[in-house]
Amino acid sequence: MGTCSDKGWTYHSLTKGHHPPKVMSWPLALCLFTLVVLNQKTALGQTMNTFQSERREWPLNHVTVHQSTGTLYIGAVNRIYKLSANLTLLVSHDTGPEYDNKACYPPLIVQPCSEPLASTDNVNKLLLIDYSHNRLLACGSLYQGICKLMRLDDLFILVEPTHKKEHYLSSDNQTGTMYGVVVPSQGQDATLYIGTAVGGKQDYFPTISSRKLPRDPESSAMLDYELHTDFVSSLIKIPSDTLALVAHFDIYYIYGFSSGSFVYFMTVQPETPENGMPAGGSPGDLFYTSRIIRLCKGDKKFHSYVSLPVGCVHRGEEFRLLQAAYLSKAGRVLAKSLNISSQEDILFAVFSKGQKQYHDPSDHSALCIFTIQAINIRIKERLQSCYQGEGNLELHWLLGKDVQCTKAPVPIDDHFCGLDINQPLGGSQLVSGQTVFTERRERLTSVTSYIYNGHNVVFLGTRSGRLKKTLKASPSLVLITLNPVL
């Protein structure tokens, strides 16, 4: 389990008889420094293994656990680490610091830059395992967001694409959010879906795109857009008109995953002026909406792009600022209470109260459950209504105006992937989850889950560095507060 806090970050291996999930990857919003494993019970209590980055000012940013070996891959400032399951350091790979200037575009590694250079940290922005080709993708903040593909066993660099504009994925913003999803294809090249905050550089960086991950690491097509022509591409950019209206507009990608034949992203973004937000102003004046975005796997033209607001309501209070999310299977007990199969995908999501103060959210927060089945039903209903000619496309930040839905006699089934009309499609009706736990004193900031004896055991990390272990049974929720982060 990873928990983001003001004090640090902890990875917990539970005591005997409890097994953590095999696949875990968390982007963390605050500074992270220490990994801790609680590995066994002794007469004096729990013993701990720890791992720390080389310098306190080089915090840990991401962790990914290999689903088969249990090996940990850690993305930090200026380093990528490979650790054993008990936190023994196996390999360390240097990624910085290097001389750079964020005004250099293209980066100076491609052509000379007249801007003054300074020693600059490389903050890890993305860390993903490409299982189909046994390699690690690591992206950082240096040189406008350069990525590397490395071998899993020794972190040897297979390729570091730099010669094309689309090779710069994450921008130089060291604090901007980013999330990626690797979609393998049997016997074929994999696809990388990327969502990233663009930091005002919408001409350079699409907010969301899909890219090629060829089997051959030296392929000239590595990280190219799946499709890129003068008329249609596998990407979406934030229009300059939107930034002119809302200077601080950006889309923050909090989580991403694939389920069935779709890829999903969970985001937080400002409301548009059309919905009553004052144009201009400071970030504190903005209202924010958490949204779920869905794309069909293999949709190179992004005709299937649909975006709907998500959140939950508990006793009249709205929780609309997404903090973290985690995809899991529904355990036997929870599946029964939700009236779904235990093999169905469910989404645990943590929200803070309200729709303002995204950069300084309320401590009053909630854990909510969504079934992917219910999310897909809501998306299908939205598609059906639009193809019946009802209302507008409701994506004002992208389209810049009201665009009427076009009536078309098209059957919309569970696998519909869009046409060249009625796309991209937004919506304003909330996809509401089921609230299962609320916290008023310390904001929930991270979540992960695994199934134990048919129950979904959920771990919640808090801003103050504590772990909350919850067991979702029917009808009660059991809560255990664990040790604070050291």
Secondary structure, DSSP 4 states (H G I P E B T S, - for coil): -----SS-----PPPTT----S--EEE-SS---EEEEEEEEETTEEEEEEEE-SSTTS-EEEEEE-TTT--EEEEETTEEEEE-TT--EEEEEE---EEE-TT-SS-TTTS---SPPEEE---EEEEEEEGGGTEEEEEESGGGT-EEEEETTT--EEE---SSGGG--S-S-SS--EEEEEEEETTEEEEEEEEE--TT-TTT--SEEEEEE-SSTT-TTTT-BS-B-SS-BSEE---HHHHHH-TT---EEEEEEEETTEEEEEEEEEPPGGGTPPSSS-GGG--EEEEEEEEETT-TT-TT-EEEEEEEEETTEEEEEEEEEEEEEPPHHHHHHHTS-TTSEEEEEEEEEBSS-TTS--S-EEEEEEEHHHHHHHHHHHHHHHHTT-SB---HHHHSS--BPPP------TT----SSS-SB---S-EEPEEEEEESSS-EEEEEEEEETTEEEEEEEETTS-EEEEEE-SS-EEEEE-PPP-
